[in-house]
């Protein structure tokens, strides 16, 4: 029987990282942003305060137990439904992994908002792959899309990412989430282009909406728009909104899909419902939900209590 971990989830089939073990360092929706497109829901703890949100020692114990049997992994990934760099012990966890399990690659999924703090860069620069986001390069559009803590300014965020590049020897894949009508305008793309040249990421990854975000008005960008933006940015760019089906990735667990589907067939469920019933982390369940939506095995419906998933009629 699969052991239940409190702060680890997966391994999950990741879009960009293959077989990824997730490490969740903050409570659900503790973040410095409240992005309009977030599929995890609105931020309930909007903050830039760094502290030990979950016990560092417990995270280390779980990692030691999980990794001691040398599972096959492409990455150990700091991610979750919040901003992992808010955890003040992230540097200690990175050092533990590098000292004790150096044969594993480490990735960080981050909104990139806190690298203006010099201490943070020192804590995480031993990580192998950084995946920060930058959705806007002007203050006005930044406020409309990311809805951050008031004290965060886009110029400081861009400066922090540029400083990260100057001190970090690993790969940086900068994600830009396109929200039609906001950051696809000519001026905004021009400002993003300038920011990219300051940050000098190894590549850009363009993304757009897969499922309903926090704000109901957000619509996905079509493939033509994403290709146009990629051309205008004039930087090595890939479109990650179109990706191979998750069930083709080796870590895809058919038993988990079956359990999710059987639960939904009994009654419609939200992501919270599924996590409670199945005892799995929301981020892990999310991977299977996306695959089943793509294959039309399930459908989704927005109701008063949130997004409900239902079995398709066919």
Residue pairs with C-beta under 8 A, 6 or more apart in sequence:
3 65
4 279
5 62
5 66
6 54
6 58
6 62
7 23
7 24
7 25
7 54
7 58
7 59
7 62
8 21
8 22
8 23
8 24
8 59
8 62
8 63
8 66
9 21
9 22
9 24
9 80
9 280
9 281
9 283
9 284
10 20
10 21
10 22
10 251
10 281
10 283
10 284
11 19
11 20
11 21
11 71
11 73
11 251
12 19
12 20
12 21
12 22
12 251
12 283
12 284
12 287
13 19
13 20
13 246
13 247
13 249
13 250
13 251
13 252
13 287
13 291
14 20
14 74
14 75
14 77
14 249
14 287
15 240
15 243
15 246
16 131
16 173
16 205
16 240
17 74
17 75
17 77
17 107
17 129
18 74
18 75
18 249
18 250
18 251
19 72
19 73
19 74
19 75
19 249
19 250
19 251
20 73
20 74
20 75
20 76
20 77
20 79
20 107
20 251
21 66
21 71
21 73
21 75
21 76
21 77
22 77
22 79
22 80
22 281
22 283
22 284
23 59
23 63
23 76
23 77
23 78
23 79
23 80
23 84
23 93
24 54
24 79
24 80
24 81
24 82
24 84
24 281
24 283
25 53
25 54
25 59
25 78
25 80
25 82
25 84
25 86
25 87
25 89
25 90
25 93
26 53
26 54
26 80
26 82
26 83
26 84
26 86
26 87
27 45
27 53
27 54
27 82
28 40
28 44
28 80
28 81
28 82
28 282
29 40
29 41
29 42
29 43
29 44
29 45
29 81
29 82
30 43
30 44
30 45
30 47
30 53
30 82
30 83
30 86
31 43
31 45
31 46
31 47
31 82
31 83
31 86
31 111
32 46
32 47
32 48
32 83
32 86
32 111
32 113
32 114
32 148
32 149
32 152
33 43
33 46
33 83
33 111
33 113
33 146
33 147
33 148
34 42
34 43
34 46
34 146
34 147
34 148
34 214
35 111
35 135
35 145
35 146
35 147
35 177
35 213
35 214
36 144
36 145
36 146
36 147
36 179
36 213
36 214
36 215
36 217
36 218
37 145
37 177
37 179
37 209
37 213
37 214
37 215
37 218
38 213
38 214
39 209
39 210
39 211
39 212
39 213
39 286
40 81
40 282
41 81
41 214
41 306
42 214
45 82
46 148
46 149
47 86
47 149
48 86
48 113
48 114
48 149
48 151
48 152
49 86
50 85
50 86
50 87
50 88
50 114
50 117
50 120
51 86
51 87
51 88
52 87
52 88
52 89
53 86
53 87
54 87
56 87
56 89
56 92
56 93
59 89
59 93
60 92
60 93
60 96
63 76
63 93
63 96
63 97
63 101
64 100
67 76
67 100
67 101
67 104
73 104
74 105
75 104
75 105
75 106
75 107
75 128
75 129
76 97
76 101
76 104
76 105
76 106
76 107
77 106
77 107
77 108
77 109
78 84
78 85
78 90
78 93
78 106
78 107
78 108
78 109
78 110
78 127
79 109
79 283
80 283
81 282
81 283
83 110
83 111
83 113
83 114
84 90
84 108
84 109
84 110
85 108
85 110
85 114
85 115
85 120
85 124
86 114
90 123
90 124
91 122
91 123
91 124
94 106
94 123
94 124
94 126
94 127
95 126
97 104
97 106
98 106
98 126
105 128
105 129
106 126
106 127
106 128
106 129
107 127
107 128
107 129
107 130
107 131
108 124
108 127
108 129
108 130
108 131
109 131
110 130
110 131
110 132
110 133
111 132
111 133
111 146
112 132
112 133
112 134
112 157
112 160
112 161
112 174
113 148
113 152
113 157
113 160
114 120
114 160
115 121
115 132
115 157
115 160
115 161
115 163
115 164
116 156
116 157
116 159
116 160
116 163
117 160
118 163
121 160
121 163
121 164
121 167
121 168
122 167
124 130
125 164
125 167
125 168
125 169
125 170
127 170
128 170
128 171
129 170
129 171
129 172
129 173
130 164
130 168
130 170
130 171
130 172
130 173
131 172
131 173
131 174
131 175
131 205
132 161
132 164
132 172
132 174
132 175
133 174
133 175
133 176
133 177
134 157
134 158
134 161
134 174
134 175
134 176
134 192
134 195
134 196
134 199
135 141
135 142
135 145
135 146
135 176
135 177
135 179
135 183
136 142
136 144
136 145
136 146
136 154
136 182
136 183
136 188
136 191
136 192
137 154
137 158
137 188
137 191
137 192
137 194
137 195
138 154
138 187
138 188
138 191
139 153
139 154
139 155
141 182
141 183
141 188
142 148
142 154
142 157
144 182
145 177
145 179
145 182
145 183
158 195
158 198
158 199
159 198
161 174
161 195
161 198
161 199
162 198
162 199
162 200
164 172
164 199
165 172
165 199
165 200
165 201
171 202
172 199
172 200
172 201
172 202
173 201
173 202
173 203
173 204
173 205
174 196
174 199
174 201
174 203
174 204
174 205
175 204
175 205
175 206
175 207
175 240
176 183
176 192
176 204
176 205
176 206
176 207
176 229
176 233
177 207
177 208
178 184
178 206
178 207
178 208
178 221
178 225
178 226
178 229
179 208
179 209
179 218
179 221
180 219
180 220
180 221
180 225
181 219
182 188
183 189
183 192
184 221
184 225
184 229
189 229
189 232
189 233
192 233
193 232
193 233
193 234
193 235
196 204
196 233
196 235
197 235
201 235
202 236
203 235
203 236
203 237
203 238
204 230
204 233
204 235
204 236
204 237
204 238
205 237
205 238
205 239
205 240
206 226
206 229
206 230
206 237
206 238
206 239
206 240
206 241
207 240
207 241
208 220
208 221
208 226
208 241
209 218
209 219
209 220
209 221
210 220
210 241
210 290
210 293
211 289
211 290
211 293
211 300
211 307
212 218
212 300
212 302
212 307
216 302
220 241
221 229
221 241
223 239
223 241
223 242
226 239
226 241
227 239
230 237
230 238
230 239
245 291
245 294
245 295
246 252
246 287
246 288
246 290
246 291
246 294
247 254
247 257
247 291
247 295
252 287
252 288
252 291
253 288
256 278
256 280
256 284
256 285
256 288
257 288
257 291
257 292
259 278
260 274
260 278
260 285
260 288
260 289
260 292
261 292
261 297
261 298
261 311
263 269
263 274
263 277
263 278
264 274
264 298
264 309
264 310
264 311
265 311
268 301
268 308
268 309
268 310
269 277
269 308
269 309
270 305
270 306
270 307
270 308
270 309
271 282
271 285
271 286
271 289
271 306
271 307
271 309
272 282
272 306
274 280
274 282
274 285
274 289
274 309
275 281
275 282
275 285
278 285
289 298
289 309
292 298
293 299
293 300
296 312
296 314
297 311
297 312
298 309
298 310
298 311
298 312
299 309
299 310
299 311
299 312
300 307
300 308
300 309
300 310
301 307
301 308
301 310
302 308
